[in-house]
Amino acid sequence: REQFLGAQRAMEAKQYKRARHLAEQALVNAQLAEAKGEAEKVRFTAEGLRKSIQALRAEIERAPSR
C-alpha cells in the first residue's frame, strides 16, 4: 500500500521513473499477498479434508467386518 501511495505522489511530482518503480513494487507485493492468501486457503481446505478422512477411517474401523 505504501508503494502505491508513493507511486501516486511521484506521479503528481512528475517523477515518472520513481513512480514506475514504486508501482512495480506495489504490484509484486500485491501478487505475493494474493499467493499467500491462496496458499492459506489451500492449507485450510487440506486440513479439513484430512480431518474428514480421519473421521471416515475411524468410522470404518468401528464398522463390523463383512
Disulfide bonds with the S-S distance in Angstrom:
none
